[in-house]
Amino acid sequence: MGKFTFTSCVQWLVLCLLSMGTAWSQEAFEVSVNRNPVRVGEQVQLTFTLKNVSGRVDGPKIEGLKLLFGPSTSNSTSIYNGKRTSEVGYTYTYQVVSKTNVQVPAFEIQGTQSKLKSKPFVLRITARGDKPSGPSAGNLGNVACVIETSKRSVHIGEPLVVSFKIFNRANNLDVRKYNIPETPGFWKEEVEIPEPRWEPQVVAGQRYNVATVRKLVLFPQQTGTLTIDGFDLVGYMRTSFFNGQNVTAEANPVKIEVKPLPEPIPSDFIGAFGQLRVTPKQTGQACRTNDAITYDLTFSGQGNLKFIQEPSLTWPGEFEVFDPEVIDQIRVNAGGESGSRTFRYVVIPRAPGQYVLPVPTGVWFNTKVRDYANLNAAPLKLTVATNTSDDGGQVNYNSKTDVQVLNQDINFIHSEWNGPCLPRNRWDNRGQLAGGLLAIGPLALGLSFVARRRREEDEKNPLNVRKRRAKSAVRQELKEAKRHMDNAALFYPALGSGLEAYLMAKLQLNASQLTRSALSEALETYVPELKGKWNALLDDLDMARYAPGRVPAPDAMITEAERLVDATEKTWNA
């Protein structure tokens, strides 16, 4: 065996240190984008990846991009042949607001020995009218938004059905938010559909889960090329039990070509319909003078029947006609809009004779044959006989302008009254009591009016009611938690659910939106000085699920929760 000298010892130590140094991989900092190029208004995700270095990257401001939310984090660690590597990614979602290319600069982060710097790159921006950068119709990717239309070319006033659908190949997608675009240039009617649910569908040989989230019937009100754009979504896809990532999708814009009606347009034009007819109906073919009859004019067919206005009719001068009652029986479904609109008149003939009841005339555009058509309705006849049962004798009306004074029945007020009544002095002595009693009615009416207005406001905006009642609700939750202070297994879940319900009510969020990142941002906005204390309390409640002995005692936590709720109510910046 060789002699172990001081020199060999030093060499051995140096060798060990070198081996330990090579056990860790080289540090690196990278910035990547999920797609390039992108269109104006689309969402894009930037991922900041730290390799073999600890740290955190906050979403930086980039000129031309608007930060929407983030980060979603992912991390991994591996050891292979004694070599350890770790990787942490922070993904932020931005929206493109620039119409020109965006320069993503180099970013720096402090490593263990020196600063690490990412490589700059250019994010290419294309206009909305250009060919979309996303998947084509035959390759929708894992998640896609699609706008489907029944027609792409219509005449002005001609309806089309538009469906907004979400295509999804992932089994663990949580759709957190989607935006239905406005439709400028269209009159819209919403089709009642069941609650959105996933249904299987095969597209280009690939199986998708498809959900229809909205369906509209649109009536174009102007000519030219109209664009339907802005249907997008934000979701969360879980990649493992602990990790996940935000996903976004945006539908390709749909262009609708709206053509004008053929010239010349008739002066008595009433609208464009797939089908239209008018049907008159009366309660009887004969009546007596001064008896009322009902006369209905029913417009039925396919199209926007709500656009039909009261027709202009010429009535006989011997008729007294009241303003019509409008009765709609209109259905909006996946096939469009159809049904009927009825104008119901109450008519009183004042003179006997043979009359012809008026029917409307006009021209409408038939969208099926692409041509104009006339309203055709056969007029109805009415025979009016003399009414011999009128009290007070027969009164003949030759026209609407012949007005006769039948009777004068005005009784004048007596200024001299000697009959029995309450003496004036007795009434004066009870003046205060009588005034108080008389004031009870108006006061009760005013209070009931205020209460009704408050109830109507609450029904219009239930979120504000929920926010206003959040404090009283959390008080009940805290009382419920106090009942279980001797049982940690029941106490911590009760306290946690109560505080969670309180924060959701204050922030007007639902359960799927209440994430720690969203909660932290909201607390920073409304109660920045209490953000740290809220996070600490929520962290203790999360820890209590797994290690109750390592968190403060129940009495300390309930005291801290009550103090935080009181402080939040006083400093809330709503």
Wavefront OBJ file of the C-alpha trace (Angstrom):
o trace
v 0.000 0.000 0.000
v 1.345 3.459 -0.965
v 2.109 6.080 1.574
v -0.726 8.583 2.205
v 0.980 12.020 2.117
v -0.310 15.537 2.659
v -0.008 16.268 -1.076
v -2.186 13.301 -2.026
v -4.777 14.406 0.577
v -5.042 17.836 -0.977
v -5.368 16.328 -4.437
v -8.158 14.051 -3.190
v -10.084 16.997 -1.680
v -9.765 18.986 -4.907
v -11.047 16.011 -6.863
v -14.088 15.734 -4.534
v -14.897 19.411 -4.911
v -14.689 19.159 -8.690
v -16.966 16.113 -8.618
v -19.511 17.995 -6.496
v -19.382 20.901 -8.890
v -20.086 18.728 -11.891
v -22.977 17.028 -10.037
v -25.027 20.162 -10.730
v -25.792 21.122 -14.295
v -25.116 24.480 -15.790
v -27.465 27.335 -14.925
v -29.597 28.906 -17.654
v -32.436 31.374 -18.141
v -34.725 31.187 -21.202
v -37.820 32.993 -22.491
v -40.125 31.234 -24.978
v -43.508 31.918 -26.624
v -46.262 29.408 -27.358
v -46.822 30.625 -30.947
v -45.287 33.026 -33.407
v -46.704 34.831 -35.395
v -49.987 35.956 -33.782
v -52.803 38.270 -34.794
v -53.797 41.607 -33.291
v -56.053 41.034 -30.271
v -55.054 37.401 -29.760
v -53.668 36.040 -26.516
v -50.117 34.705 -26.318
v -48.234 32.944 -23.518
v -44.645 33.748 -22.546
v -42.800 31.167 -20.438
v -39.773 32.171 -18.330
v -37.730 29.044 -17.582
v -35.079 28.857 -14.812
v -32.718 25.900 -15.131
v -30.726 24.866 -12.057
v -31.236 28.207 -10.333
v -33.729 29.269 -7.680
v -35.735 32.447 -8.013
v -38.996 33.918 -9.199
v -39.945 35.918 -12.294
v -42.730 38.490 -12.028
v -44.662 39.242 -15.217
v -42.657 42.011 -16.902
v -44.151 44.856 -18.892
v -43.566 44.474 -22.621
v -44.404 47.274 -25.024
v -47.130 46.139 -27.406
v -48.411 43.417 -25.067
v -50.972 43.686 -22.255
v -50.487 41.424 -19.235
v -53.755 39.564 -18.491
v -52.945 37.043 -15.760
v -50.371 34.607 -14.433
v -48.233 32.969 -13.555
v -48.994 29.309 -13.892
v -45.968 27.390 -12.654
v -44.385 24.091 -13.527
v -41.294 22.483 -12.047
v -39.308 19.293 -12.440
v -36.188 17.809 -10.855
v -34.187 14.798 -12.045
v -30.953 13.024 -11.095
v -29.204 10.982 -13.766
v -25.755 9.391 -13.292
v -25.151 11.609 -10.300
v -26.047 14.728 -12.278
v -28.943 16.736 -10.854
v -31.039 19.087 -12.970
v -33.975 21.262 -11.964
v -36.272 23.369 -14.081
v -38.958 25.880 -13.024
v -41.246 27.631 -15.511
v -43.406 30.715 -14.980
v -46.037 31.224 -17.711
v -47.798 34.578 -18.144
v -50.653 35.305 -20.578
v -50.542 38.525 -22.591
v -52.870 40.093 -25.159
v -51.476 41.615 -28.348
v -52.393 45.317 -28.523
v -49.787 46.386 -31.088
v -50.398 46.357 -34.842
v -46.680 46.050 -35.589
v -44.069 43.464 -34.595
v -43.265 43.359 -30.875
v -39.639 43.314 -29.720
v -39.334 41.018 -26.701
v -36.153 42.240 -24.984
v -33.535 40.265 -23.098
v -34.322 39.750 -19.407
v -31.863 39.209 -16.557
v -31.965 37.197 -13.354
v -29.331 36.713 -10.675
v -27.716 33.275 -10.672
v -25.534 31.744 -7.962
v -22.321 33.172 -9.418
v -23.332 35.753 -12.041
v -26.316 37.268 -13.799
v -28.138 35.131 -16.331
v -29.529 36.767 -19.461
v -32.189 35.514 -21.902
v -32.041 35.993 -25.663
v -34.230 38.703 -27.241
v -36.561 37.849 -30.111
v -39.233 39.415 -32.310
v -42.912 38.477 -31.973
v -44.421 38.857 -35.448
v -47.886 40.454 -35.546
v -50.407 39.950 -38.363
v -53.655 41.824 -39.003
v -57.034 40.342 -38.123
v -57.990 39.981 -41.764
v -54.910 37.911 -42.581
v -54.877 34.154 -42.564
v -55.096 33.086 -38.914
v -52.036 31.655 -37.283
v -53.990 29.071 -35.297
v -55.108 25.610 -36.411
v -57.114 25.158 -39.582
v -60.591 23.666 -39.713
v -59.096 20.220 -40.197
v -56.723 20.560 -37.258
v -58.363 22.313 -34.331
v -55.658 21.360 -31.840
v -56.509 20.322 -28.300
v -58.758 23.318 -27.508
v -60.485 25.568 -30.029
v -63.289 28.124 -30.288
v -65.401 27.978 -33.444
v -68.090 30.304 -34.834
v -70.534 28.420 -37.075
v -73.045 30.250 -39.293
v -75.983 28.935 -41.311
v -75.219 31.386 -44.162
v -72.298 33.534 -45.282
v -74.178 35.617 -47.868
v -77.586 37.200 -47.113
v -79.760 40.150 -48.077
v -80.342 42.949 -45.615
v -83.003 41.830 -43.132
v -82.529 38.141 -43.967
v -81.893 36.070 -40.802
v -78.970 33.727 -40.195
v -78.241 31.426 -37.245
v -74.855 31.712 -35.501
v -73.549 29.086 -33.048
v -70.592 29.562 -30.692
v -68.914 26.228 -29.922
v -65.939 25.016 -27.894
v -63.986 22.006 -29.198
v -61.900 20.118 -26.643
v -59.760 16.994 -26.831
v -58.470 17.202 -23.239
v -60.297 15.281 -20.528
v -59.160 17.587 -17.713
v -60.054 21.022 -19.111
v -61.782 23.515 -16.840
v -63.327 26.366 -18.876
v -63.121 29.334 -16.534
v -64.181 32.174 -18.809
v -65.385 32.725 -22.353
v -66.417 35.886 -24.165
v -69.343 36.080 -26.585
v -68.670 38.943 -29.020
v -70.945 41.831 -29.770
v -72.532 41.789 -33.221
v -72.484 45.356 -34.579
v -74.655 45.803 -37.649
v -77.075 43.033 -36.598
v -80.340 42.841 -34.705
v -79.969 39.732 -32.559
v -82.348 37.312 -30.884
v -80.978 34.675 -28.506
v -82.036 31.062 -28.909
v -82.867 29.268 -25.681
v -80.631 26.207 -25.432
v -79.936 23.752 -22.584
v -77.000 24.260 -20.253
v -73.742 23.709 -22.185
v -72.407 20.187 -21.902
v -69.747 18.175 -23.681
v -70.974 15.977 -26.527
v -68.758 13.728 -28.685
v -68.107 14.688 -32.293
v -65.567 13.490 -34.884
v -63.816 16.252 -36.850
v -61.336 15.378 -39.608
v -60.883 11.893 -38.172
v -60.256 13.157 -34.622
v -62.657 12.784 -31.706
v -63.611 15.983 -29.862
v -65.864 16.938 -27.008
v -68.019 19.823 -28.254
v -70.130 22.262 -26.220
v -72.468 24.861 -27.721
v -72.354 27.835 -25.330
v -74.537 30.321 -27.231
v -76.789 30.409 -30.287
v -78.123 33.598 -31.886
v -80.451 34.533 -34.723
v -79.009 37.624 -36.444
v -80.818 40.042 -38.745
v -78.383 42.286 -40.679
v -79.351 45.954 -40.598
v -76.740 47.334 -42.988
v -75.124 46.253 -46.222
v -71.473 45.412 -46.800
v -69.109 42.954 -45.175
v -69.861 42.463 -41.472
v -67.385 40.628 -39.207
v -68.192 38.479 -36.193
v -65.037 38.327 -34.066
v -63.948 38.121 -30.435
v -65.103 34.665 -29.328
v -62.324 33.409 -27.015
v -61.866 31.482 -23.795
v -59.524 31.057 -20.857
v -59.248 27.620 -19.283
v -57.058 25.605 -16.951
v -55.644 22.222 -17.864
v -54.230 20.104 -15.074
v -51.028 18.340 -16.124
v -50.537 16.491 -12.838
v -52.040 16.296 -9.365
v -50.167 19.413 -8.228
v -49.500 21.307 -11.454
v -51.429 22.713 -14.368
v -51.327 25.408 -16.961
v -53.604 28.089 -18.337
v -54.840 27.520 -21.868
v -56.425 30.022 -24.221
v -58.199 29.773 -27.551
v -59.704 32.254 -29.970
v -62.085 31.672 -32.862
v -61.283 32.724 -36.390
v -63.331 35.765 -37.428
v -66.328 35.096 -39.661
v -67.239 37.513 -42.451
v -70.860 37.883 -43.555
v -71.596 39.436 -46.940
v -74.811 41.490 -46.703
v -76.313 42.408 -50.079
v -78.830 45.225 -50.660
v -82.383 44.531 -51.769
v -83.070 44.586 -55.500
v -83.927 47.969 -56.966
v -86.374 49.567 -57.146
v -87.611 49.069 -53.582
v -91.413 49.496 -53.378
v -92.693 52.457 -51.382
v -94.976 50.219 -49.286
v -92.167 47.746 -48.445
v -92.599 46.184 -44.982
v -89.562 43.878 -44.610
v -87.751 40.684 -45.629
v -89.218 37.323 -44.617
v -88.876 33.673 -45.501
v -92.646 33.445 -45.515
v -95.430 35.940 -44.702
v -99.202 36.026 -44.899
v -101.928 38.121 -43.287
v -105.222 36.672 -42.063
v -108.224 38.840 -40.999
v -110.741 37.521 -38.494
v -113.873 39.019 -36.915
v -116.084 37.851 -34.050
v -119.167 37.781 -36.265
v -120.481 38.723 -39.683
v -123.381 40.712 -38.234
v -123.989 42.934 -35.231
v -126.183 45.808 -34.052
v -125.357 49.455 -33.697
v -123.389 50.445 -30.591
v -122.326 46.821 -30.020
v -118.570 46.165 -29.935
v -116.917 43.571 -32.139
v -113.329 42.294 -32.228
v -111.357 42.424 -35.465
v -107.969 40.623 -35.676
v -105.244 41.061 -38.291
v -102.666 38.263 -37.910
v -99.278 38.403 -39.663
v -97.673 34.946 -39.638
v -94.565 33.468 -41.226
v -90.774 33.236 -40.857
v -88.572 36.238 -40.150
v -88.348 39.123 -37.734
v -92.062 39.570 -37.128
v -91.290 42.033 -34.322
v -90.399 44.590 -37.009
v -93.966 44.653 -38.328
v -95.669 47.890 -37.287
v -99.365 48.676 -36.945
v -100.817 48.770 -40.480
v -102.385 51.889 -41.889
v -106.083 51.183 -42.383
v -108.950 53.279 -43.715
v -112.030 52.636 -41.570
v -115.628 53.599 -42.392
v -116.583 56.961 -40.907
v -119.433 55.323 -38.953
v -117.003 53.194 -36.919
v -115.425 54.065 -33.599
v -112.087 52.215 -33.473
v -109.764 51.892 -30.476
v -106.005 51.458 -30.570
v -105.114 47.812 -31.227
v -103.736 45.312 -28.741
v -100.551 43.643 -30.028
v -100.379 39.873 -29.366
v -97.093 38.111 -30.163
v -96.696 34.357 -30.502
v -93.125 34.309 -31.791
v -90.662 31.452 -31.380
v -86.889 31.745 -31.656
v -85.184 28.403 -32.216
v -82.302 26.814 -34.096
v -84.221 27.228 -37.372
v -84.621 31.002 -36.943
v -87.604 33.095 -35.888
v -91.199 32.213 -36.739
v -94.709 32.609 -35.398
v -97.297 35.386 -35.592
v -98.049 38.968 -34.565
v -101.719 39.908 -34.168
v -103.241 43.393 -34.061
v -106.585 43.131 -32.231
v -109.001 46.035 -32.751
v -112.181 46.790 -30.808
v -114.675 48.325 -33.224
v -118.078 49.909 -32.410
v -120.318 50.639 -35.411
v -122.574 53.643 -34.766
v -124.859 53.413 -37.803
v -126.586 50.530 -39.596
v -125.548 49.365 -43.024
v -123.343 47.018 -45.044
v -119.616 47.561 -44.545
v -116.338 46.109 -45.806
v -113.652 45.810 -43.128
v -110.230 47.090 -44.257
v -107.208 44.804 -44.810
v -103.547 45.885 -44.972
v -101.637 46.183 -48.220
v -97.889 46.139 -48.804
v -94.920 44.423 -50.391
v -92.399 42.124 -48.699
v -89.166 40.535 -49.888
v -89.238 36.730 -50.079
v -85.748 35.538 -49.090
v -86.399 32.053 -50.492
v -87.149 33.103 -54.080
v -85.174 36.384 -53.876
v -88.054 38.477 -55.149
v -90.792 40.804 -53.926
v -94.304 39.560 -53.085
v -97.597 41.309 -52.311
v -99.726 40.884 -49.221
v -102.923 39.195 -50.289
v -105.855 39.109 -47.904
v -109.543 38.860 -48.764
v -111.584 41.607 -47.046
v -114.423 40.642 -44.712
v -117.950 42.049 -44.731
v -119.992 43.209 -41.740
v -123.741 43.761 -41.573
v -124.871 46.262 -38.927
v -128.535 46.323 -37.922
v -130.404 48.891 -35.882
v -130.245 48.279 -32.149
v -133.821 48.567 -30.832
v -132.940 47.731 -27.226
v -131.020 50.951 -26.470
v -132.460 52.766 -23.425
v -133.535 56.328 -23.973
v -134.425 55.892 -27.612
v -132.539 55.513 -30.841
v -129.569 57.756 -31.572
v -128.211 57.665 -35.131
v -124.569 58.506 -35.857
v -123.973 59.495 -39.437
v -120.245 60.073 -38.940
v -117.571 60.363 -36.291
v -117.966 64.141 -36.199
v -121.691 64.090 -35.336
v -121.628 64.454 -31.560
v -124.829 65.030 -29.586
v -125.291 65.971 -25.935
v -127.455 63.198 -24.502
v -128.000 64.499 -20.964
v -126.703 66.906 -18.367
v -126.353 65.361 -14.923
v -124.152 67.836 -13.033
v -125.327 68.462 -9.449
v -124.155 71.772 -8.020
v -122.575 71.946 -4.560
v -124.827 73.373 -1.866
v -123.218 76.387 -0.174
v -125.818 76.507 2.617
v -126.049 73.299 4.689
v -128.084 72.990 7.871
v -128.001 69.232 8.218
v -126.309 67.193 11.027
v -122.481 67.201 11.164
v -119.604 67.266 13.721
v -119.271 70.698 15.455
v -116.207 72.632 14.322
v -114.892 73.212 17.883
v -114.854 69.471 18.600
v -112.868 68.835 15.400
v -110.361 71.609 16.224
v -109.691 70.095 19.697
v -108.759 66.785 18.080
v -106.656 68.338 15.338
v -103.285 66.936 16.450
v -104.607 63.443 17.037
v -106.467 63.459 13.722
v -103.391 64.746 11.897
v -101.257 61.989 13.389
v -103.766 59.324 12.415
v -104.006 60.698 8.894
v -100.191 60.660 8.582
v -99.964 56.931 9.370
v -101.276 55.924 5.954
v -98.847 58.006 3.804
v -95.948 57.055 6.100
v -96.688 53.327 5.776
v -97.091 53.743 2.006
v -93.720 55.513 1.774
v -91.962 52.840 3.820
v -93.469 50.064 1.711
v -92.389 51.903 -1.455
v -88.799 52.218 -0.188
v -88.759 48.546 0.822
v -90.070 47.519 -2.580
v -87.479 49.618 -4.410
v -84.762 48.075 -2.262
v -86.054 44.584 -3.036
v -86.166 45.335 -6.778
v -82.596 46.669 -6.711
v -81.487 43.541 -4.870
v -83.146 41.330 -7.476
v -81.415 43.235 -10.315
v -77.950 42.968 -8.753
v -77.691 39.876 -6.520
v -73.878 40.148 -6.457
v -74.034 43.461 -4.568
v -76.515 41.924 -2.115
v -74.172 39.013 -1.597
v -71.287 41.431 -1.046
v -73.284 43.575 1.413
v -74.394 40.563 3.433
v -70.935 38.996 3.452
v -70.078 40.264 6.952
v -73.269 38.986 8.601
v -72.861 35.657 6.810
v -69.273 35.186 7.958
v -70.327 35.944 11.541
v -72.645 32.942 11.412
v -69.861 30.821 9.899
v -67.456 31.822 12.677
v -70.058 30.966 15.319
v -70.466 27.572 13.696
v -66.692 27.054 13.763
v -66.540 27.962 17.476
v -68.853 25.057 18.269
v -66.131 22.661 17.075
v -63.131 24.221 18.864
v -62.629 21.010 20.808
v -62.524 18.949 17.610
v -59.744 20.036 15.237
v -60.970 17.727 12.478
v -64.223 19.713 12.293
v -62.986 23.139 13.376
v -60.422 23.863 10.641
v -62.668 22.871 7.674
v -65.557 24.898 9.123
v -63.375 27.964 9.609
v -61.808 27.583 6.166
v -65.138 27.252 4.340
v -66.548 30.263 6.206
v -63.623 32.513 5.280
v -63.670 31.228 1.701
v -67.389 32.071 1.374
v -66.723 35.514 2.853
v -63.935 36.301 0.370
v -65.963 35.008 -2.586
v -68.862 37.273 -1.582
v -66.643 40.325 -1.135
v -64.802 39.747 -4.415
v -67.943 38.624 -6.310
v -66.257 35.422 -7.472
v -67.470 31.862 -7.824
v -65.708 28.752 -6.572
v -63.900 28.033 -9.854
v -62.469 31.572 -9.968
v -61.196 31.597 -6.363
v -57.554 30.647 -6.908
v -54.676 31.778 -4.709
v -53.219 33.924 -7.473
v -56.583 35.596 -8.216
v -57.209 36.077 -4.484
v -53.771 37.608 -3.953
v -54.306 40.085 -6.796
v -57.744 41.072 -5.491
v -56.483 41.578 -1.927
v -53.688 43.746 -3.288
v -56.335 45.909 -4.979
v -58.873 46.229 -2.160
v -56.942 45.730 1.116
v -53.196 45.895 0.318
v -52.231 46.420 3.958
v -54.012 43.209 4.999
v -52.864 41.047 2.082
v -49.978 39.452 4.007
v -52.109 38.640 7.054
v -54.837 37.063 4.920
v -52.282 34.935 3.079
v -50.693 33.846 6.367
v -54.065 32.852 7.822
v -55.047 30.915 4.697
v -51.659 29.175 4.670
v -52.208 28.086 8.279
v -55.627 26.696 7.362
v -54.125 24.742 4.457
v -51.407 23.377 6.761
v -54.019 22.411 9.339
v -55.428 19.797 6.975
v -52.201 17.798 7.116
v -50.452 18.828 10.356
v -52.910 20.388 12.852
v -50.285 20.409 15.607
v -48.002 22.772 13.693
v -50.512 25.626 13.373
v -51.868 28.046 16.020
v -54.500 26.810 18.435
v -58.180 27.094 17.417
v -58.875 29.964 19.837
v -55.957 31.959 18.397
v -57.043 31.322 14.826
v -60.683 32.276 15.463
v -59.527 35.506 17.136
v -57.271 36.332 14.199
v -60.097 35.570 11.727
v -62.537 37.900 13.545
v -59.925 40.644 13.706
v -59.163 40.330 9.979
v -62.848 40.438 9.019
v -63.390 43.618 11.091
v -60.280 45.259 9.630
v -61.304 44.265 6.088
v -64.758 45.810 6.487
v -63.194 49.089 7.693
v -60.474 49.398 5.038
v -62.145 47.804 1.981
v -61.447 49.981 -1.066
v -64.567 49.130 -3.044
l 1 2 3 4 5 6 7 8 9 10 11 12 13 14 15 16 17 18 19 20 21 22 23 24 25 26 27 28 29 30 31 32 33 34 35 36 37 38 39 40 41 42 43 44 45 46 47 48 49 50 51 52 53 54 55 56 57 58 59 60 61 62 63 64 65 66 67 68 69 70 71 72 73 74 75 76 77 78 79 80 81 82 83 84 85 86 87 88 89 90 91 92 93 94 95 96 97 98 99 100 101 102 103 104 105 106 107 108 109 110 111 112 113 114 115 116 117 118 119 120 121 122 123 124 125 126 127 128 129 130 131 132 133 134 135 136 137 138 139 140 141 142 143 144 145 146 147 148 149 150 151 152 153 154 155 156 157 158 159 160 161 162 163 164 165 166 167 168 169 170 171 172 173 174 175 176 177 178 179 180 181 182 183 184 185 186 187 188 189 190 191 192 193 194 195 196 197 198 199 200 201 202 203 204 205 206 207 208 209 210 211 212 213 214 215 216 217 218 219 220 221 222 223 224 225 226 227 228 229 230 231 232 233 234 235 236 237 238 239 240 241 242 243 244 245 246 247 248 249 250 251 252 253 254 255 256 257 258 259 260 261 262 263 264 265 266 267 268 269 270 271 272 273 274 275 276 277 278 279 280 281 282 283 284 285 286 287 288 289 290 291 292 293 294 295 296 297 298 299 300 301 302 303 304 305 306 307 308 309 310 311 312 313 314 315 316 317 318 319 320 321 322 323 324 325 326 327 328 329 330 331 332 333 334 335 336 337 338 339 340 341 342 343 344 345 346 347 348 349 350 351 352 353 354 355 356 357 358 359 360 361 362 363 364 365 366 367 368 369 370 371 372 373 374 375 376 377 378 379 380 381 382 383 384 385 386 387 388 389 390 391 392 393 394 395 396 397 398 399 400 401 402 403 404 405 406 407 408 409 410 411 412 413 414 415 416 417 418 419 420 421 422 423 424 425 426 427 428 429 430 431 432 433 434 435 436 437 438 439 440 441 442 443 444 445 446 447 448 449 450 451 452 453 454 455 456 457 458 459 460 461 462 463 464 465 466 467 468 469 470 471 472 473 474 475 476 477 478 479 480 481 482 483 484 485 486 487 488 489 490 491 492 493 494 495 496 497 498 499 500 501 502 503 504 505 506 507 508 509 510 511 512 513 514 515 516 517 518 519 520 521 522 523 524 525 526 527 528 529 530 531 532 533 534 535 536 537 538 539 540 541 542 543 544 545 546 547 548 549 550 551 552 553 554 555 556 557 558 559 560 561 562 563 564 565 566 567 568 569 570 571 572 573 574
